[in-house]
Amino acid sequence: MALQIPSGYAAKLCPEMMEQAIFNIKEDFQECFSRDLNLRRVTAPLFVKTGTGINDDLNGVERSVKFPIKSMGDETAEVVHSLAKWKRMKLAQYKIPAGYGIYTDMNAIRADEELDNIHSLYVDQWDWERTIEAKDRNLDYLCDVVETIYECLKEIELNVYNDYPHIRPTLPETITFVQAEDLLSEYPNLTPKERETEFVRKYGAAFVIGIGRALSNGEKHDGRAPDYDDWSTETDPGYYGLNGDILVWNPVLKESLELSSMGIRVDKRALLKQLQMEGCEERRELLFHKALLGDELPLSIGGGIGQSRLCMRFLHCAHIGEVQASIWPAEMTSACAEAGIFLR
């Protein structure tokens, strides 16, 4: 349990005001980013059938929560980790044209999560996906979408300030883009998380590009499954990946905070290459993968935006449990209560 107790911390809002603020942030952000990215809301599944390849593997090691379905001969279903593949299949089903997309209110259980100030068993995020054309599979397009999302983040932060003037805005005017390979060059003796913290401490907000492929030191900046984000396409000599993370400075915990993981999704070439690189070519026979290789799915860009993390950041909370209901170790709950941090 890596719990941080910020010195002298006090919640910015009382519990009743916190509930209203959480509601406002979620409502306002959905309206902003769905409008600016041309997304329409759809209903998401809580679980999918095991063995279809639709569920996400995240870093490839997290176990899904599974259960048998009595009415289907005890076939197994599993709670979603996220909906990257499911959303792409929905784009095809709904025949969404390029430049438009969908988003959904995704809820998940991640039983293997290491619980701390920003990690919970319960995950709530806006999962979104937008159809693109082949000409859009480049860094310029990716960065344009990132900047659109960042403008929404600034708008929501300003809304919070207008409602609660003692919670002052801290986001910089612009987000800074950086390659994971360049972070390694700048901070060769630090871990990936430490590199992010030092960079975001300096710039306030960053988008780290190229996550999932091994860097020049032979290590990955972070893990990514091989079958949704494209992390293998070479964009410039020595640089790879059409994906990344949106990070902002957390003024309470004094570290970087990931708000979104996103990217341009794999096409047929990238999928086959990444499956081979990760030694899981057998996935080509799964439902999702066969559909993609059979040209049944559109090219797309998409990602997830953490709802509770966004609320935590804009309400200057010390623990994600202040803005969401989950289960916490007894010693964590006790330690937080002693410090005036009340977990839901």
C-alpha positions, 0 to 999 in steps of 0.5 A: 500500500503506497499511500501518500498523506499530503502535509496539512491537507484539507478537503476543498469542499464539504461532502454535500458540495463535493457530490454536486461538484462531481456531478457538474464536472461529469456533466460538463465534460461529457457535453464539451468533449462529445461536442468538440469531437463529434461523438454520440453517446451509446450504452456500454456492456459491463461484461463480454463473453470470454474467448472472443478477444473483445476484452482488453488485455491492458498491460497483458498481465491483469486478470479479468473478473469472470463468472459462469452464465447458468442460462448459457450452459455455464459459458464464461463471461468476464467484466470488461477492462476497457472497451477499445475493441468493442467500440471499434466494432460498434463504429462498424455496426452503426456505420459511423462516417469518418470524423464522427464517433461514439462515447460511453460511460464505462465501468470496470473492475480491476481486481489486480490493481495496486491500491493507492491515492490514484488507483482503485478496484473500481474504474469509471471512465469515458471510453470514446472512439472515432472513425478516421481515414487512412490519411489521418493515421499520423502524429499531426492528426493524433496531436490535434485530437489531444489538443481538442481534449485538452481545451475541454479540460481547461474549460472544465477547470474554469467552470470549477473555479467559477463555481468555487473561487477558492479552487484556483486553476493551475493548468498551463495554457498549452499541453507539451508533446514529448516522445517517450524516447526523448524522455529517456534521453533527458532522464536516463537514470530515472524510472518511466514514472519518475521521468513523467513526474519531472517533465510534467513538474516543468511543463504542467501538462504533457502528452507522452507519445509512443507507449508500448514498444521497447525504447532504445534501452530495451525497456518499455515506457509502459505496457500496452496490449498489441491489438488496439493502439498502434505503438509499432509504426515508425513516425520518424527515424528512431521514433515509434508509435501513434499513441500516448498518455495525457498527463497533468500536474497534481498540485496536491500529491506533487506528481504527474497524474495520467488522465487519459490513455489514447491513440490511433488504433492498429490497422491490419499491418500494425496488428500482425506486426504487434501480435508477432512482436508480443508472441501472441499470433494465435489471437488472429483467430479470435472474433475481433481480430478476424473482423479487423483482418477481414476489413470489417472494421473501420480505421479509428482513433480512441481512448479512455478518460478517467472520470474519478481522476478528472474529478479528483484533479479538478477538486484538488483531492488527495485520494481518489476515494474522496470522489468515488465509492469503492473498497479500501484496505482497513489500514488505508481507510484508518490512516486517511481518516486520521489525516482528514481524508474521508473515503467513500 
